[in-house]
């Protein structure tokens, strides 16, 4: 599974970690994140992320 980086703040979404702060389970692909998911650091939307 691909990691994605926030183009605003540099936060990396890693599917192997998920996002416990927003209830996202481990091994959740970026594509499967809810549409209203936001960066846990700077709160921008998913469209501000690029694959790395």
CHARMM-style PDB file with segment names, atoms N, HN, CA, C and O in Angstrom:
ATOM      1  N   UNK     1       0.848  -1.196   0.000  1.00  0.00      PROA
ATOM      2  CA  UNK     1       0.000   0.000   0.000  1.00  0.00      PROA
ATOM      3  C   UNK     1       0.883   1.246   0.000  1.00  0.00      PROA
ATOM      4  O   UNK     1       1.902   1.319   0.688  1.00  0.00      PROA
ATOM      5  N   UNK     2       0.459   2.205  -0.785  1.00  0.00      PROA
ATOM      6  HN  UNK     2      -0.368   2.146  -1.344  1.00  0.00      PROA
ATOM      7  CA  UNK     2       1.225   3.441  -0.933  1.00  0.00      PROA
ATOM      8  C   UNK     2       1.053   4.383   0.243  1.00  0.00      PROA
ATOM      9  O   UNK     2      -0.007   4.445   0.867  1.00  0.00      PROA
ATOM     10  N   UNK     3       2.126   5.119   0.532  1.00  0.00      PROA
ATOM     11  HN  UNK     3       2.986   5.068   0.026  1.00  0.00      PROA
ATOM     12  CA  UNK     3       2.071   6.210   1.500  1.00  0.00      PROA
ATOM     13  C   UNK     3       1.737   7.487   0.727  1.00  0.00      PROA
ATOM     14  O   UNK     3       2.028   7.605  -0.463  1.00  0.00      PROA
ATOM     15  N   UNK     4       1.123   8.432   1.426  1.00  0.00      PROA
ATOM     16  HN  UNK     4       0.887   8.336   2.393  1.00  0.00      PROA
ATOM     17  CA  UNK     4       0.771   9.717   0.827  1.00  0.00      PROA
ATOM     18  C   UNK     4       1.293  10.832   1.717  1.00  0.00      PROA
ATOM     19  O   UNK     4       1.294  10.716   2.943  1.00  0.00      PROA
ATOM     20  N   UNK     5       1.737  11.915   1.086  1.00  0.00      PROA
ATOM     21  HN  UNK     5       1.735  12.010   0.090  1.00  0.00      PROA
ATOM     22  CA  UNK     5       2.272  13.055   1.831  1.00  0.00      PROA
ATOM     23  C   UNK     5       1.374  14.280   1.656  1.00  0.00      PROA
ATOM     24  O   UNK     5       0.890  14.565   0.561  1.00  0.00      PROA
ATOM     25  N   UNK     6       1.170  14.983   2.742  1.00  0.00      PROA
ATOM     26  HN  UNK     6       1.563  14.752   3.632  1.00  0.00      PROA
ATOM     27  CA  UNK     6       0.406  16.232   2.707  1.00  0.00      PROA
ATOM     28  C   UNK     6       1.285  17.307   2.078  1.00  0.00      PROA
ATOM     29  O   UNK     6       2.387  17.577   2.554  1.00  0.00      PROA
ATOM     30  N   UNK     7       0.792  17.912   1.014  1.00  0.00      PROA
ATOM     31  HN  UNK     7      -0.103  17.693   0.627  1.00  0.00      PROA
ATOM     32  CA  UNK     7       1.575  18.939   0.326  1.00  0.00      PROA
ATOM     33  C   UNK     7       1.605  20.245   1.105  1.00  0.00      PROA
ATOM     34  O   UNK     7       2.382  21.143   0.782  1.00  0.00      PROA
ATOM     35  N   UNK     8       0.768  20.358   2.127  1.00  0.00      PROA
ATOM     36  HN  UNK     8       0.137  19.628   2.390  1.00  0.00      PROA
ATOM     37  CA  UNK     8       0.724  21.577   2.929  1.00  0.00      PROA
ATOM     38  C   UNK     8       1.736  21.536   4.075  1.00  0.00      PROA
ATOM     39  O   UNK     8       2.457  22.508   4.302  1.00  0.00      PROA
ATOM     40  N   UNK     9       1.792  20.398   4.807  1.00  0.00      PROA
ATOM     41  HN  UNK     9       1.206  19.608   4.623  1.00  0.00      PROA
ATOM     42  CA  UNK     9       2.630  20.365   6.012  1.00  0.00      PROA
ATOM     43  C   UNK     9       3.670  19.243   6.028  1.00  0.00      PROA
ATOM     44  O   UNK     9       4.553  19.238   6.886  1.00  0.00      PROA
ATOM     45  N   UNK    10       3.578  18.298   5.096  1.00  0.00      PROA
ATOM     46  HN  UNK    10       2.861  18.302   4.400  1.00  0.00      PROA
ATOM     47  CA  UNK    10       4.556  17.221   5.042  1.00  0.00      PROA
ATOM     48  C   UNK    10       4.187  15.973   5.834  1.00  0.00      PROA
ATOM     49  O   UNK    10       4.965  15.020   5.874  1.00  0.00      PROA
ATOM     50  N   UNK    11       3.018  15.958   6.463  1.00  0.00      PROA
ATOM     51  HN  UNK    11       2.385  16.732   6.430  1.00  0.00      PROA
ATOM     52  CA  UNK    11       2.571  14.761   7.174  1.00  0.00      PROA
ATOM     53  C   UNK    11       2.468  13.601   6.189  1.00  0.00      PROA
ATOM     54  O   UNK    11       1.995  13.776   5.067  1.00  0.00      PROA
ATOM     55  N   UNK    12       2.910  12.421   6.609  1.00  0.00      PROA
ATOM     56  HN  UNK    12       3.295  12.280   7.522  1.00  0.00      PROA
ATOM     57  CA  UNK    12       2.830  11.245   5.752  1.00  0.00      PROA
ATOM     58  C   UNK    12       1.773  10.302   6.305  1.00  0.00      PROA
ATOM     59  O   UNK    12       1.849   9.854   7.449  1.00  0.00      PROA
ATOM     60  N   UNK    13       0.782  10.012   5.461  1.00  0.00      PROA
ATOM     61  HN  UNK    13       0.720  10.376   4.531  1.00  0.00      PROA
ATOM     62  CA  UNK    13      -0.207   8.998   5.818  1.00  0.00      PROA
ATOM     63  C   UNK    13       0.369   7.650   5.419  1.00  0.00      PROA
ATOM     64  O   UNK    13       0.646   7.400   4.246  1.00  0.00      PROA
ATOM     65  N   UNK    14       0.546   6.785   6.408  1.00  0.00      PROA
ATOM     66  HN  UNK    14       0.321   6.987   7.361  1.00  0.00      PROA
ATOM     67  CA  UNK    14       1.088   5.449   6.193  1.00  0.00      PROA
ATOM     68  C   UNK    14      -0.005   4.434   6.518  1.00  0.00      PROA
ATOM     69  O   UNK    14      -0.418   4.329   7.673  1.00  0.00      PROA
ATOM     70  N   UNK    15      -0.482   3.682   5.520  1.00  0.00      PROA
ATOM     71  HN  UNK    15      -0.147   3.766   4.582  1.00  0.00      PROA
ATOM     72  CA  UNK    15      -1.537   2.706   5.776  1.00  0.00      PROA
ATOM     73  C   UNK    15      -1.170   1.690   6.852  1.00  0.00      PROA
ATOM     74  O   UNK    15      -2.052   1.177   7.541  1.00  0.00      PROA
ATOM     75  N   UNK    16       0.114   1.395   7.005  1.00  0.00      PROA
ATOM     76  HN  UNK    16       0.830   1.812   6.445  1.00  0.00      PROA
ATOM     77  CA  UNK    16       0.547   0.437   8.021  1.00  0.00      PROA
ATOM     78  C   UNK    16       0.292   0.954   9.436  1.00  0.00      PROA
ATOM     79  O   UNK    16       0.277   0.180  10.393  1.00  0.00      PROA
ATOM     80  N   UNK    17       0.093   2.269   9.562  1.00  0.00      PROA
ATOM     81  HN  UNK    17       0.106   2.898   8.784  1.00  0.00      PROA
ATOM     82  CA  UNK    17      -0.167   2.892  10.861  1.00  0.00      PROA
ATOM     83  C   UNK    17      -1.631   3.300  10.990  1.00  0.00      PROA
ATOM     84  O   UNK    17      -2.201   3.245  12.080  1.00  0.00      PROA
ATOM     85  N   UNK    18      -2.238   3.707   9.879  1.00  0.00      PROA
ATOM     86  HN  UNK    18      -1.776   3.751   8.994  1.00  0.00      PROA
ATOM     87  CA  UNK    18      -3.602   4.235   9.929  1.00  0.00      PROA
ATOM     88  C   UNK    18      -3.596   5.634  10.540  1.00  0.00      PROA
ATOM     89  O   UNK    18      -2.587   6.338  10.480  1.00  0.00      PROA
ATOM     90  N   UNK    19      -4.701   6.027  11.117  1.00  0.00      PROA
ATOM     91  HN  UNK    19      -5.520   5.455  11.166  1.00  0.00      PROA
ATOM     92  CA  UNK    19      -4.799   7.326  11.805  1.00  0.00      PROA
ATOM     93  C   UNK    19      -5.684   7.152  13.035  1.00  0.00      PROA
ATOM     94  O   UNK    19      -6.876   7.456  13.000  1.00  0.00      PROA
ATOM     95  N   UNK    20      -5.085   6.658  14.131  1.00  0.00      PROA
ATOM     96  HN  UNK    20      -4.116   6.412  14.160  1.00  0.00      PROA
ATOM     97  CA  UNK    20      -5.871   6.403  15.342  1.00  0.00      PROA
ATOM     98  C   UNK    20      -6.589   7.643  15.874  1.00  0.00      PROA
ATOM     99  O   UNK    20      -7.632   7.527  16.519  1.00  0.00      PROA
ATOM    100  N   UNK    21      -6.035   8.831  15.607  1.00  0.00      PROA
ATOM    101  HN  UNK    21      -5.189   8.925  15.083  1.00  0.00      PROA
ATOM    102  CA  UNK    21      -6.664  10.058  16.117  1.00  0.00      PROA
ATOM    103  C   UNK    21      -8.037  10.295  15.503  1.00  0.00      PROA
ATOM    104  O   UNK    21      -8.863  11.008  16.073  1.00  0.00      PROA
ATOM    105  N   UNK    22      -8.284   9.686  14.317  1.00  0.00      PROA
ATOM    106  HN  UNK    22      -7.613   9.107  13.854  1.00  0.00      PROA
ATOM    107  CA  UNK    22      -9.569   9.853  13.644  1.00  0.00      PROA
ATOM    108  C   UNK    22     -10.290   8.520  13.451  1.00  0.00      PROA
ATOM    109  O   UNK    22     -11.223   8.416  12.654  1.00  0.00      PROA
ATOM    110  N   UNK    23      -9.844   7.497  14.196  1.00  0.00      PROA
ATOM    111  HN  UNK    23      -9.086   7.582  14.843  1.00  0.00      PROA
ATOM    112  CA  UNK    23     -10.512   6.203  14.146  1.00  0.00      PROA
ATOM    113  C   UNK    23     -10.250   5.398  12.888  1.00  0.00      PROA
ATOM    114  O   UNK    23     -11.044   4.527  12.534  1.00  0.00      PROA
ATOM    115  N   UNK    24      -9.138   5.678  12.203  1.00  0.00      PROA
ATOM    116  HN  UNK    24      -8.493   6.385  12.491  1.00  0.00      PROA
ATOM    117  CA  UNK    24      -8.794   4.945  10.983  1.00  0.00      PROA
ATOM    118  C   UNK    24      -7.911   3.756  11.358  1.00  0.00      PROA
ATOM    119  O   UNK    24      -6.832   3.927  11.926  1.00  0.00      PROA
ATOM    120  N   UNK    25      -8.380   2.559  11.036  1.00  0.00      PROA
ATOM    121  HN  UNK    25      -9.256   2.421  10.575  1.00  0.00      PROA
ATOM    122  CA  UNK    25      -7.676   1.330  11.393  1.00  0.00      PROA
ATOM    123  C   UNK    25      -6.375   1.149  10.627  1.00  0.00      PROA
ATOM    124  O   UNK    25      -6.188   1.691   9.537  1.00  0.00      PROA
ATOM    125  N   UNK    26      -5.485   0.373  11.226  1.00  0.00      PROA
ATOM    126  HN  UNK    26      -5.637  -0.067  12.111  1.00  0.00      PROA
ATOM    127  CA  UNK    26      -4.251  -0.052  10.564  1.00  0.00      PROA
ATOM    128  C   UNK    26      -4.618  -0.772   9.266  1.00  0.00      PROA
ATOM    129  O   UNK    26      -5.644  -1.448   9.191  1.00  0.00      PROA
ATOM    130  N   UNK    27      -3.780  -0.622   8.257  1.00  0.00      PROA
ATOM    131  HN  UNK    27      -2.946  -0.073   8.318  1.00  0.00      PROA
ATOM    132  CA  UNK    27      -3.948  -1.245   6.936  1.00  0.00      PROA
ATOM    133  C   UNK    27      -5.127  -0.693   6.141  1.00  0.00      PROA
ATOM    134  O   UNK    27      -5.681  -1.388   5.289  1.00  0.00      PROA
ATOM    135  N   UNK    28      -5.518   0.564   6.417  1.00  0.00      PROA
ATOM    136  HN  UNK    28      -5.068   1.128   7.109  1.00  0.00      PROA
ATOM    137  CA  UNK    28      -6.554   1.224   5.618  1.00  0.00      PROA
ATOM    138  C   UNK    28      -5.876   1.989   4.485  1.00  0.00      PROA
ATOM    139  O   UNK    28      -5.158   2.955   4.743  1.00  0.00      PROA
ATOM    140  N   UNK    29      -6.091   1.576   3.235  1.00  0.00      PROA
ATOM    141  HN  UNK    29      -6.675   0.791   3.026  1.00  0.00      PROA
ATOM    142  CA  UNK    29      -5.488   2.298   2.104  1.00  0.00      PROA
ATOM    143  C   UNK    29      -6.006   3.743   2.047  1.00  0.00      PROA
ATOM    144  O   UNK    29      -7.133   4.034   2.450  1.00  0.00      PROA
ATOM    145  N   UNK    30      -5.162   4.623   1.541  1.00  0.00      PROA
ATOM    146  HN  UNK    30      -4.247   4.386   1.213  1.00  0.00      PROA
ATOM    147  CA  UNK    30      -5.537   6.036   1.428  1.00  0.00      PROA
ATOM    148  C   UNK    30      -6.847   6.198   0.665  1.00  0.00      PROA
ATOM    149  O   UNK    30      -7.688   7.022   1.025  1.00  0.00      PROA
ATOM    150  N   UNK    31      -7.010   5.406  -0.391  1.00  0.00      PROA
ATOM    151  HN  UNK    31      -6.327   4.737  -0.683  1.00  0.00      PROA
ATOM    152  CA  UNK    31      -8.199   5.500  -1.224  1.00  0.00      PROA
ATOM    153  C   UNK    31      -9.483   5.164  -0.456  1.00  0.00      PROA
ATOM    154  O   UNK    31     -10.574   5.592  -0.835  1.00  0.00      PROA
ATOM    155  N   UNK    32      -9.339   4.399   0.620  1.00  0.00      PROA
ATOM    156  HN  UNK    32      -8.453   4.051   0.927  1.00  0.00      PROA
ATOM    157  CA  UNK    32     -10.500   3.990   1.411  1.00  0.00      PROA
ATOM    158  C   UNK    32     -10.804   4.923   2.580  1.00  0.00      PROA
ATOM    159  O   UNK    32     -11.754   4.691   3.328  1.00  0.00      PROA
ATOM    160  N   UNK    33     -10.004   5.976   2.741  1.00  0.00      PROA
ATOM    161  HN  UNK    33      -9.233   6.164   2.134  1.00  0.00      PROA
ATOM    162  CA  UNK    33     -10.301   6.942   3.797  1.00  0.00      PROA
ATOM    163  C   UNK    33     -11.616   7.641   3.492  1.00  0.00      PROA
ATOM    164  O   UNK    33     -11.936   7.861   2.324  1.00  0.00      PROA
ATOM    165  N   UNK    34     -12.384   7.995   4.511  1.00  0.00      PROA
ATOM    166  HN  UNK    34     -12.124   7.817   5.460  1.00  0.00      PROA
ATOM    167  CA  UNK    34     -13.647   8.704   4.262  1.00  0.00      PROA
ATOM    168  C   UNK    34     -13.407  10.026   3.527  1.00  0.00      PROA
ATOM    169  O   UNK    34     -12.347  10.636   3.670  1.00  0.00      PROA
ATOM    170  N   UNK    35     -14.378  10.458   2.753  1.00  0.00      PROA
ATOM    171  HN  UNK    35     -15.239   9.963   2.636  1.00  0.00      PROA
ATOM    172  CA  UNK    35     -14.240  11.705   1.995  1.00  0.00      PROA
ATOM    173  C   UNK    35     -14.015  12.914   2.891  1.00  0.00      PROA
ATOM    174  O   UNK    35     -13.414  13.900   2.464  1.00  0.00      PROA
ATOM    175  N   UNK    36     -14.493  12.845   4.136  1.00  0.00      PROA
ATOM    176  HN  UNK    36     -14.981  12.044   4.483  1.00  0.00      PROA
ATOM    177  CA  UNK    36     -14.338  13.990   5.041  1.00  0.00      PROA
ATOM    178  C   UNK    36     -13.093  13.888   5.926  1.00  0.00      PROA
ATOM    179  O   UNK    36     -12.908  14.696   6.836  1.00  0.00      PROA
ATOM    180  N   UNK    37     -12.233  12.885   5.654  1.00  0.00      PROA
ATOM    181  HN  UNK    37     -12.383  12.229   4.914  1.00  0.00      PROA
ATOM    182  CA  UNK    37     -10.980  12.757   6.408  1.00  0.00      PROA
ATOM    183  C   UNK    37     -10.103  13.959   6.111  1.00  0.00      PROA
ATOM    184  O   UNK    37     -10.062  14.443   4.979  1.00  0.00      PROA
ATOM    185  N   UNK    38      -9.398  14.443   7.134  1.00  0.00      PROA
ATOM    186  HN  UNK    38      -9.432  14.051   8.053  1.00  0.00      PROA
ATOM    187  CA  UNK    38      -8.481  15.579   6.975  1.00  0.00      PROA
ATOM    188  C   UNK    38      -7.127  15.230   7.571  1.00  0.00      PROA
ATOM    189  O   UNK    38      -7.010  14.321   8.394  1.00  0.00      PROA
ATOM    190  N   UNK    39      -6.125  15.954   7.150  1.00  0.00      PROA
ATOM    191  HN  UNK    39      -6.220  16.692   6.482  1.00  0.00      PROA
ATOM    192  CA  UNK    39      -4.783  15.790   7.700  1.00  0.00      PROA
ATOM    193  C   UNK    39      -4.847  16.027   9.210  1.00  0.00      PROA
ATOM    194  O   UNK    39      -5.383  17.045   9.650  1.00  0.00      PROA
ATOM    195  N   UNK    40      -4.304  15.095  10.014  1.00  0.00      PROA
ATOM    196  HN  UNK    40      -3.869  14.268   9.657  1.00  0.00      PROA
ATOM    197  CA  UNK    40      -4.373  15.264  11.463  1.00  0.00      PROA
ATOM    198  C   UNK    40      -3.462  16.369  11.993  1.00  0.00      PROA
ATOM    199  O   UNK    40      -3.553  16.730  13.166  1.00  0.00      PROA
ATOM    200  N   UNK    41      -2.592  16.907  11.151  1.00  0.00      PROA
ATOM    201  HN  UNK    41      -2.518  16.614  10.198  1.00  0.00      PROA
ATOM    202  CA  UNK    41      -1.681  17.965  11.590  1.00  0.00      PROA
ATOM    203  C   UNK    41      -2.199  19.349  11.204  1.00  0.00      PROA
ATOM    204  O   UNK    41      -2.268  20.248  12.042  1.00  0.00      PROA
ATOM    205  N   UNK    42      -2.568  19.519   9.910  1.00  0.00      PROA
ATOM    206  HN  UNK    42      -2.512  18.789   9.229  1.00  0.00      PROA
ATOM    207  CA  UNK    42      -2.943  20.861   9.448  1.00  0.00      PROA
ATOM    208  C   UNK    42      -4.388  20.963   8.952  1.00  0.00      PROA
ATOM    209  O   UNK    42      -4.842  22.040   8.566  1.00  0.00      PROA
ATOM    210  N   UNK    43      -5.106  19.836   8.966  1.00  0.00      PROA
ATOM    211  HN  UNK    43      -4.737  18.961   9.280  1.00  0.00      PROA
ATOM    212  CA  UNK    43      -6.547  19.798   8.689  1.00  0.00      PROA
ATOM    213  C   UNK    43      -6.958  20.106   7.248  1.00  0.00      PROA
ATOM    214  O   UNK    43      -8.096  20.508   7.004  1.00  0.00      PROA
ATOM    215  N   UNK    44      -6.045  19.922   6.294  1.00  0.00      PROA
ATOM    216  HN  UNK    44      -5.121  19.596   6.492  1.00  0.00      PROA
ATOM    217  CA  UNK    44      -6.459  20.063   4.887  1.00  0.00      PROA
ATOM    218  C   UNK    44      -7.099  18.760   4.423  1.00  0.00      PROA
ATOM    219  O   UNK    44      -6.929  17.719   5.058  1.00  0.00      PROA
ATOM    220  N   UNK    45      -7.833  18.820   3.322  1.00  0.00      PROA
ATOM    221  HN  UNK    45      -7.972  19.665   2.806  1.00  0.00      PROA
ATOM    222  CA  UNK    45      -8.568  17.655   2.820  1.00  0.00      PROA
ATOM    223  C   UNK    45      -7.656  16.691   2.049  1.00  0.00      PROA
ATOM    224  O   UNK    45      -6.496  16.989   1.765  1.00  0.00      PROA
ATOM    225  N   UNK    46      -8.226  15.529   1.723  1.00  0.00      PROA
ATOM    226  HN  UNK    46      -9.168  15.287   1.954  1.00  0.00      PROA
ATOM    227  CA  UNK    46      -7.483  14.469   1.030  1.00  0.00      PROA
ATOM    228  C   UNK    46      -6.899  14.916  -0.302  1.00  0.00      PROA
ATOM    229  O   UNK    46      -5.877  14.386  -0.737  1.00  0.00      PROA
ATOM    230  N   UNK    47      -7.532  15.881  -0.951  1.00  0.00      PROA
ATOM    231  HN  UNK    47      -8.362  16.311  -0.598  1.00  0.00      PROA
ATOM    232  CA  UNK    47      -7.032  16.295  -2.274  1.00  0.00      PROA
ATOM    233  C   UNK    47      -5.722  17.070  -2.203  1.00  0.00      PROA
ATOM    234  O   UNK    47      -5.142  17.416  -3.232  1.00  0.00      PROA
ATOM    235  N   UNK    48      -5.259  17.340  -0.992  1.00  0.00      PROA
ATOM    236  HN  UNK    48      -5.729  17.059  -0.155  1.00  0.00      PROA
ATOM    237  CA  UNK    48      -3.986  18.023  -0.792  1.00  0.00      PROA
ATOM    238  C   UNK    48      -2.833  17.032  -0.549  1.00  0.00      PROA
ATOM    239  O   UNK    48      -1.740  17.434  -0.149  1.00  0.00      PROA
ATOM    240  N   UNK    49      -3.082  15.752  -0.791  1.00  0.00      PROA
ATOM    241  HN  UNK    49      -3.970  15.426  -1.116  1.00  0.00      PROA
ATOM    242  CA  UNK    49      -2.087  14.703  -0.590  1.00  0.00      PROA
ATOM    243  C   UNK    49      -1.631  14.141  -1.931  1.00  0.00      PROA
ATOM    244  O   UNK    49      -2.415  14.020  -2.872  1.00  0.00      PROA
ATOM    245  N   UNK    50      -0.339  13.798  -1.997  1.00  0.00      PROA
ATOM    246  HN  UNK    50       0.297  13.896  -1.232  1.00  0.00      PROA
ATOM    247  CA  UNK    50       0.221  13.160  -3.187  1.00  0.00      PROA
ATOM    248  C   UNK    50       0.867  11.828  -2.786  1.00  0.00      PROA
ATOM    249  O   UNK    50       1.399  11.702  -1.683  1.00  0.00      PROA
ATOM    250  N   UNK    51       0.817  10.835  -3.687  1.00  0.00      PROA
ATOM    251  HN  UNK    51       0.385  10.938  -4.582  1.00  0.00      PROA
ATOM    252  CA  UNK    51       1.497   9.575  -3.386  1.00  0.00      PROA
ATOM    253  C   UNK    51       3.017   9.764  -3.347  1.00  0.00      PROA
ATOM    254  O   UNK    51       3.575  10.604  -4.052  1.00  0.00      PROA
ATOM    255  N   UNK    52       3.663   8.963  -2.508  1.00  0.00      PROA
ATOM    256  HN  UNK    52       3.210   8.281  -1.935  1.00  0.00      PROA
ATOM    257  CA  UNK    52       5.136   9.007  -2.456  1.00  0.00      PROA
ATOM    258  C   UNK    52       5.701   7.613  -2.627  1.00  0.00      PROA
ATOM    259  OT1 UNK    52       6.919   7.435  -2.614  1.00  0.00      PROA
TER     260      UNK     52
END
